[in-house]
Amino acid sequence: MGNLKVTMTDINGATRTIEGVEEGASLMELGKQNDIAGIMGDCGGGCACATCHVYVDQEWFGKVGEPDDIEFAMLDMVADVQKPNSRLGCQIKMTPELDGITVTVAPSSTY
């Protein structure tokens, strides 16, 4: 069991902190495993669907970084994109630097 944590606000506005997160786990995987409303992960983490679209809280964006070209193209096709903090949860892997990260599931993740 890991020692990292993530706080997620789901599409219904409920906020939950997930503790014991392993390094390398994606936000999409964590959302699905913990029944976070709005995290679908339909493509299984292949950056091909945007059903794990999240808004990274501004204080964390510098540590998460910019999406790559493939993720950017996928985000370009969804509604409710908030630049610069929209990201796909499948593309954010947990590291010690992201311990405590806070994200909100985007309404468009359920399309």
C-alpha positions as CSV (number, residue, x, y, z in Angstrom):
1,M,0.0,0.0,0.0
2,G,1.3,3.4,-1.0
3,N,1.5,6.5,1.1
4,L,0.3,9.2,-1.4
5,K,-3.1,10.9,-1.3
6,V,-5.4,12.5,-3.8
7,T,-8.5,14.6,-3.2
8,M,-11.2,14.4,-5.9
9,T,-14.5,16.4,-6.2
10,D,-17.0,14.4,-8.3
11,I,-19.6,15.7,-10.7
12,N,-22.1,15.9,-7.9
13,G,-19.9,18.2,-5.8
14,A,-18.9,15.5,-3.3
15,T,-15.3,15.7,-2.2
16,R,-13.3,12.7,-1.1
17,T,-9.7,12.1,-0.1
18,I,-8.2,8.8,-1.3
19,E,-5.3,7.7,0.9
20,G,-2.8,4.9,0.5
21,V,-2.2,5.7,-3.2
22,E,0.6,3.9,-4.9
23,E,3.2,5.7,-7.0
24,G,2.5,5.3,-10.7
25,A,-1.3,5.0,-10.3
26,S,-3.3,7.3,-12.7
27,L,-6.0,9.6,-11.5
28,M,-8.4,7.8,-13.8
29,E,-7.6,4.4,-12.2
30,L,-8.0,5.9,-8.7
31,G,-11.3,7.5,-9.7
32,K,-12.7,4.2,-11.1
33,Q,-11.4,2.1,-8.2
34,N,-13.0,4.5,-5.7
35,D,-16.3,5.0,-7.5
36,I,-15.8,8.8,-8.0
37,A,-18.9,9.9,-9.9
38,G,-18.0,11.1,-13.4
39,I,-14.7,9.2,-13.9
40,M,-15.6,6.6,-16.6
41,G,-12.3,5.8,-18.2
42,D,-14.0,4.2,-21.1
43,C,-10.8,3.7,-23.2
44,G,-9.0,2.1,-20.3
45,G,-6.3,4.8,-20.1
46,G,-5.4,5.0,-23.8
47,C,-5.9,8.8,-24.0
48,A,-8.7,8.1,-26.6
49,C,-12.0,9.2,-25.0
50,A,-11.8,12.0,-22.4
51,T,-14.2,10.3,-20.0
52,C,-11.7,11.0,-17.2
53,H,-11.4,14.8,-17.9
54,V,-10.5,16.6,-14.7
55,Y,-9.6,20.2,-13.6
56,V,-6.4,20.3,-11.7
57,D,-6.4,22.9,-8.9
58,Q,-4.3,25.8,-9.9
59,E,-1.7,25.3,-7.1
60,W,-0.9,21.9,-8.6
61,F,-0.8,22.7,-12.2
62,G,2.9,23.6,-12.3
63,K,3.7,20.2,-10.9
64,V,1.4,18.3,-13.2
65,G,2.6,20.1,-16.3
66,E,1.1,20.6,-19.8
67,P,-0.7,17.9,-21.8
68,D,1.3,16.3,-24.6
69,D,0.1,16.7,-28.2
70,I,-2.2,13.6,-28.2
71,E,-3.8,14.6,-24.9
72,F,-4.2,18.2,-26.1
73,A,-5.9,17.0,-29.3
74,M,-8.3,14.9,-27.2
75,L,-9.1,17.8,-24.9
76,D,-9.7,20.0,-27.9
77,M,-12.8,17.8,-28.8
78,V,-14.6,18.0,-25.4
79,A,-16.8,20.7,-23.9
80,D,-16.0,22.4,-20.7
81,V,-12.3,22.7,-21.3
82,Q,-10.6,25.1,-18.8
83,K,-7.2,26.2,-20.0
84,P,-4.7,25.6,-18.6
85,N,-6.0,23.3,-15.9
86,S,-7.9,20.7,-18.0
87,R,-6.2,17.4,-18.1
88,L,-7.1,13.7,-18.7
89,G,-6.9,11.8,-15.5
90,C,-5.4,8.8,-17.3
91,Q,-2.4,10.8,-18.2
92,I,-1.6,12.0,-14.7
93,K,0.4,9.4,-12.8
94,M,1.0,9.8,-9.1
95,T,4.5,10.7,-7.9
96,P,5.7,11.9,-4.5
97,E,5.6,15.4,-6.0
98,L,1.9,15.1,-6.5
99,D,1.1,13.8,-3.0
100,G,-2.0,15.7,-1.9
101,I,-3.1,16.8,-5.4
102,T,-6.6,18.2,-5.6
103,V,-8.8,17.8,-8.8
104,T,-12.4,18.2,-9.8
105,V,-14.1,15.9,-12.3
106,A,-15.3,17.9,-15.3
107,P,-18.9,17.7,-16.4
108,S,-17.8,16.7,-19.9
109,S,-16.1,13.5,-18.6
110,T,-19.5,11.8,-18.7
111,Y,-20.0,12.3,-22.5
